[in-house]
Amino acid sequence: MRYVGWHEYVRTALKAAEYHKDTEVGCVAATVPVLPGCMTQADNFEEARDNLIDAIELWIMVGLREGEEMPEVNGVRLATSQERFMI
């Protein structure tokens, strides 16, 4: 495991995303299973991906504000000031 900055953590979380086309409703649902509750939807894949970037960033900001430890995503963790002192 390694610690990374904001941008790389968001990018790594985005790579862990899952997309599902809902044929009944006609939208694309996007989730990041390693970030519980991080999800969005849109009319197409491109919009769902753009919306998911915002959802990931918001998920992280709320978690940090609440004092939660960010989960490891594909071998990386978000570096915060606390981790800098531990390295």
N, C-alpha and C positions, 0 to 999 in steps of 0.2 A: 504494500500500500504506500502511496505517496500523497503528499499534500499539494494542492494546486490552488491557483487563484480563481476568482469569481468567473471569469470568462470561460476558462477551461472546464470548470465544474459544470456550468450550464451546458456547454457543448457536449460534455460526456453524458449528462443526464438526457439530453436530447437524442443521443445515439441509442439510449436504452428505451426509447419511446415505442409504443405500440399503437398502430392505427387500425381502425375498423370502420368499414363502410356500412352504414345502416341503410339498407335498401328500402325499408318501409318509410322511414322519415326522410331519407335522401340527404343525409349529412355524413360527415366523417368525424368519428370520435377519436380523440387522441389522449393517451394516458402514459404516465411514467410509473410503472409498477413499484419501483424502488423508492418512490416518493409518495407515500400513501395519501390518496385524495387529490393528487395533482392530475387534473384532467381538463379537457376543453372540447369544443366541437366547432365545426364550420361547414360551409357548403362544399368545400373541396380539400384535397390534401394540402395544397400550398397554404391556404388560409389556416387550416388546422395546425400546421407546423408553426406558422407565425404566431398564432394564438398560444400555442404550447410554450414557446419561448417566454412569452409574458407570464404564463401560468407558473412555469418553473421559477422564474425570478421572484414572483410574488410569494410562492411557496417557501423559498429560501429566506426571503426577508422576514416573513411572519415567524418562521421557525427561529431565526436568530434573535428576533425581538423578544420572543418568549423564552429565550435561553436554552432552546433545544440544540442537541448535538446533531449536526448534519450527517446523514447516513453515507456510508461508503457506496460509491457508484462505480462499478467496473474497475475496482482497484484504486480509486482516488477518493480523497476527502477534501472538503473545502478548508483551506487554511484560514484561520482566524487569528486574532492577536494572541489568544490563549495558546494555540498550537505553536506559534513562533517562539514562545518562551520554552516550550517543551523540546524543541528540536536542537 
